[in-house]
Every structure is written in C-alpha cells, then in structure tokens.
Amino acid sequence: MKKQNRFKIVAASVMLLGGMVFLVVAMTRSTSMRYFTPALLVADGSSADKQQVQVDGLIAEGSSKWDAANFVLTFAIRDRETDATVNVIYKDQLKPDNFTDGGSVFVEGEYDASQNLVVATKLMTKCASKYDGAESAVPTDETSYNSSE
Amino acid sequence: MTAEIGQAAIFLSVLSCLWAIAFLSVGLRTRNPHAIQSGRNAVIATFILISISTGALIYGFLTDDFSMRYVVEVSSAAQPLFYKITALWGRMSGSLLFWLWILTVVGAVVVWQSRQRNEDAHDTLADHALIPIVVVQLFFTILVTGLIEGIYNPLARFPNGQVAADGQGMNPLLQTPLMAIHPPTLYVGWIALTVPFAFAVGALTSGRVGSDWILRTRRWTLFSWIILTLGIALGGNWAYKELGWGGYWAWDPVENASFMPWLLGTAYLHSVMIQEKRNMLKLWNILLITLAFQFTLLGTFITRSGIITSVHAFAQSDIGAYFLGFILTSTAGVIGLIIYRWKRLKSANRLESLLSRESAFVLNNWLLVGLTLIILWGTLWPVISEAINGEKSSVPESFFNKVVIIPGLLLLFLTGAGPIISWKKITANNFRRLFVFPLLIGLVGGALTWGFLALKGYTFPLYSVLCSFAAVFVCVAIFAEFYRGAKLRAKRQETSFLNGLNLLIQRNKRRYGGYIIHIGIVILYIGIMGSKGYFLLESEPLAIGQSMQVGRFELTMKDSFKKEYANYRRTGVIFDVKKDGKHIGTMEPALHLYHKTGQGEPETKESAIRHFGMNDLYIALGNVPPDIMTGGLANVQVYHNPLVGVVWLGIAVMVLGGIVAIAEKSDRSREA
C-alpha cells in the first residue's frame, strides 16, 4: 500500500513537471521573436521574412508621417551605427509620446522582407539624448522607454 | 557640510557593520554576553549612522544644494516639496541608500524585539540571525560608498567645487503620488523578507532547525506579504492611470521582478504550515525562504544590470555584477550550511496519500514555484536564447498570458480545495460532506457564465467558464467553512450566529484571515477575467463637435484646453459623455509636457477614467493638433474595461485578510 502510494506521488509529480515544461517550451517556440538591429535585419532579411521580430534603432530624420485621419504612423528605423534603415508601419494606435526625429525607438511586429517593412504591433520610444553637453559629470545611465501598444 | 557628514557616516557604518559581524560571531562562539551585546549595539549604531546619511541627503533636496550630483539629477528648484523628498529614491544610488536605511531599521527592530529573550543566555537564535542581516547591510553600505565603479555616493558633490544652476528634475512618470509611494512600498516588502531568511540562516548556524525560527518570523513574513501585495497593486494602478494603454499589467521585467518574490513568499506562507502541523518540509522551507530572499535581489539584478536592457531599459551599470556575485556567494553559503546540518533537516513524516491536505499544500508549492520559474524563464529568455543559439530573442506579453492560465486555474481551484480536504488522506465522508455541494454550485456558476457570454455572442469561452466554476466552488467551500464554524460556536456558547462568527475569527485569526485572503484571490481572478478578456476598444480621429460610440456610451468632443503649471503644460480635450442616451458628465483626457524631466521623457499621457460600478470608461489621448479649433483631428482611444474595479476590490480583501491573520500573536512557547 505504502509503495503504491509513493509510486502514485512520483508519477503525479513527473506528469505535473512534464506538463509544465511542455507548456513552456511550446509557448516559447510559438511566441519567441528574434531581436535585430536594422543593419542585421537588412543583411539577413530573408531568414526573418514573415516572422515576428523586434527592432531597436533610431527614428530616421524626416522619415515619419502621421496620418491622423486614418490612424497610421509610418517611419523608418535607422541603425545606430550604419546607414541601414527598415520601414515601419504602425496602425490603429495613438501617436506615441516622445516620438521625435533621432530618438530611440523599439518596435515589435511581423517583418516583410520584400518591402523591408515591419508591421508593428508594439512601439516604445525614448527622446534623443537631451543632456549631451549639459552638466559635465552627469551620465545618462538611467532612462526608461515609454511604452505604448 | 551636511553632505560631508553624511558621507562620513556611510564610511563609519562600514566599520560598525564589520564590528557587529565580528563581535556577534566571536561572542556567540565563546558564549561571551558582553561581546554579543557589543555586536547588538553596533547594529543600532549602523541604524543611527545611515539615518544621518539619509537625513543629510534629504537636507540637500530641501535646501536645493545643486553642488550635489544626486540632487541635480533628480530634483530642481521648482519641484514641489513632496517630490523633492520622494526624489530620495528617484534614481539608483539614492534608492540604494534608501534601501539600506530600511534594512538598518529592520536590524534595529530585530534587536529591539529580542531584548527580553536576550536575558536568556541559551536563546541565541536572534543574535545568530543578526549576522546575515548585517552582512546584507554591509553589502549595500559598500555599494553606496562610491568606491565601487559605476555607482556613485549619493551624497557626493561635483568635482572642483562645481555648482549647477538648477537641477534636472525628476522623471515626470515618477511625479505622481502613486509612483512616489510605489517603490518604497515594494522596498519595505522585499526588505522585510530578509528577516525570515536571516532567521533561517540563524537556525542553521545555531543548529536549532526546528520550527522556532518560522514561528518567530511569522509576522515578518506576513507583513512582507501584505506590503508586497499592496506595492504590486500600486504599481499596476499607476500603470493603468499613467501609461495610457488601458491595462494594469504587461509582464514587463520590472513587474515580473516584483511579482516573483511575492509568489515565492506566498508558497512559503503555505509550506511552513506543513512543518508546524506535520513536521515535514524542514529543508524545503529553508530553501524556499532563501530563494524568496534571493529573488528580491535578483529583481534588482535583472532590472539594473543591463542584461535585458535592449528590450526594456532601466540602468545599464556594473551594479548587476555585484548583485549577481552577492546572490551566488550567499546562496552557496546557505547550501554549505544546509549540508553541514543535513542530518537534522530530515523530515519525520512522509506524504501518505495523493489526495490529502498535505498534498494540496505541496501542489500549491509546486505550482507557485513553477510559475516563478516560468516567469523567470520568460524574463531571462533574451539571455537564455542568446546562450542557446547565439541569437537574441525575447517573448512578448502573450507568452506570459498563455502560459500562466493553466497553473493559475489549478491554483484557484486549490484555494477552495486546500482548506476543506482532510489531513493525511481524503475520506469518502470528507468528500461527501464538504466537496459535493460546492462542486455542484460551481458547475451551476460555470454554466451560467457560459450562458451569459453566449447571449453576448461569445463562442464557448473555455477559460472563463473554468474560472467561474472554480471561483464559485471556492467561495461556496470557504463560506461553508465560516458558516459551519460560526454555527457550532454559536450553539456551544448559546449566542447569536454573528457573535459565533466573530468568536470563530477571534480564536483563529491566522486560519480565517487566510480564508479571507482566499476570497480576495477569487475576487481578483474574476476582475482579471473580465478586464483582460472582455474589454472593448475603439480608436477614432475626432474633430471638435464629432462623436463616437463605445458600447452603451456616446462621447462627443466639445472643446480643447491648454493650461500652464509651474513644471508642465497640460493640453487636452473635453468630452461630453452620454450613457444610454442620458448625459452623465464630462471627461478630460490630456497630455502633459514637462519642462524639467531629469532622465525621463517630457511627454506623458494623462488618461481620463470614470468608474461605473466595477466597470471603467477610459479615454487615452494621442495628440492635440495645433489647428484643433479649426477642424484639426485629435486621436483618441476609448476603452470600456469591465470588472477592472473588481481587481482592486480583490486586492483590498486580500490585504484585509492579511491584516486579520497578522493580528494573531506569534506562538513563542513552542520549542523555546
């Protein structure tokens, strides 16, 4: 009787653990999205075609257009180091706060390699570094993104 | 001068910490009461020294001392007095000092609490526990000395006598009352967990590994749990009001960092009951509280180290390495102690059946720890994926939402099943008497939810039906416990039912406080189900005079406004709101543009929220064009969030239950 109980307890534990691991692995596989810089995405676009991606870079100067009547924001993300850019379309959402030319931007969405376009479902912004040259010893080590989805 | 005094106090407290560790260790080893007393005094001295440093920093804020670097970075002359004080924890180095200060308060309170026991030379548990507390204090003291690269002393002045003309001001997102009190609330909750952890270590070092350490820190653990519950809720409430996306929880790493210690603390609150009642899980309890404590530090590591900073930024600094180092060495230390005391940690009893109260507790622990690990996995996935295949990836909010549902529903079911299942082994009688009725009513509840949602046009909403079934089952099961207990008391004492209920709770505040928390959990689940599952969202561009429809509400944008304040400009629009055709008032969503923003961003959304019973109407404003008065379009998103008020109600009930449970005095007689 005692032995049987132990077996049951071990079996139940294994099932529970197995179930949880399975759930986590399956969900990670189905939702995980790769992170790119614009340069990497342009160079390796075909491998990310029609996949969910995250892209982090700067809002290319003069590239953004906000169509208030149709709720569409279009702009290009520029790489922080190279000239590579990726186009972004962000629909049916409010215009994000602190969306300024040269500011940092982070988007999540599906990438279309043929148009070099990310259809963003999430977008976060951060203003261009405002304190360059301000008080000598002041670092900008602690900034936070504004989140909007 | 004050800043220099404050700095000196920090350096002196390094010495007082070392003094405390040395004298307590030696005193305990040589059984020298004078050395032990000297160590205790050093703990009090640290508290006084750090209070002086903290006071000196606050003085710097109040006097606008812009020769101090930290003051310049988080304050400004025009900042309101309240935010000048809360600027203390506005950025990292000040936060660390504030954290340290709370920790020294905790140390002093532990010394004070055990003052009577100290007369008894054999009872050294509290003195043993002081050592790990002081070690943690020492770690934080060293961090704020300014000697560590990447973290400066919060009391440091600019080099060469430089003085800034004005400060940069605090991040606008932090300049709201909720955000001002949210971080310190979390800190207090996290830091309070240091005490049960320290007593666990003290139990290992002193060899008294019975339940004494658990009983003596029961109130600390509950206190921490209550405060963490409040702190997390405040954060969610703040996000809901200030971030403008209509939700209160997004599985952001910062949120996860606050939630994981709460889950582990909750698991610990349950597993200690098994040790007290059945003398099982001794080792597990020590591991669990160690894990919970380490997760409070891990949270800081995750959010401050920069390992996931490309996704959600906080600070990128070396501090993460120090935290990780401290976490690893202290965990290794605890494991070493556990191995040293291995023989004493063996359990006297084993699980006898899969269906028993013990098993329910174990399952609860598995699920809570499992959830913690799942959330950790998701939070650290950018690091893990890079290690696995060299590609940095991350998981979105939807990963967490999907993955927590099943463990979450099982946990909900357990909040009802746990309290009514019998110890050792379930019996047919136990099942018939306590389970059948709540299960049947639960089925009715699930069916009614199904019917209600089907009428509204939803096709079989599986999770909502399961959630309603479990919620009703739990409520009936727990109310039945109250009812039976109260009736029995009333009959025995020959008094009224209400008196009986009162007596019942008074006699066992811990148990019935716990049940009240369980009811709060059910309420919280209902709120989450409604607000996450059934919100309405309408996005429209509107010119002045135009209207939009959201559910039963009609909103007409009738005007715009612009107001100037000392530190910001407020622009917004005014809506006339009608419900079912009846005019019910106006709502004013707005945007703030801050002039002094510190390290934050200048623009923030100030959504307009109106409560209708437990449901909210929520308007977020995207932009106010300059030509708004001549036909320009403003973009708005309007949410109808059902049952979001129930979320806050559930948390309030949980906190209330916690307060009832903490009112029960710790049992100090056993083992002492």
Interface residues (C-beta under 8 A of the other chain):
Chain A: N5 K8 I9 A12 S13 L16 L17 G19 M20 L23 V24 M27 T28 T31 S32 M33 R34 Y35 Q52 Q54 D56 W66 A68 A69 N70 F71 D92 Q93 L94 K95 D97 N98 F106 E108 K122 M124 T125 K126 C127 K130 Y131 A134 E135 S136 A137 V138 T140 D141 E142 T143 S144 Y145 N146 S147 S148 E149
Chain B: R69 V72 E73 R91 M92 F158 P159 Q162 A164 Q168 N171 L173 L243 G244 W245 A250 D252 S310 V311 H312 A313 F314 A315 Q316 S317 L351 E352 S353 L354 S359 L363 W366 G370 I374 W377 G378 W381 P382 S385 E391 K392 S393 S394 V395 P396 S398 F399 K402 V403 I406 P407 S539 P541 L591 T597 Q599 G600 E601 P602 E603 T604 K605 A620 L621 G622 N623 P625 G632 L633 A634 N635 V636 Q637
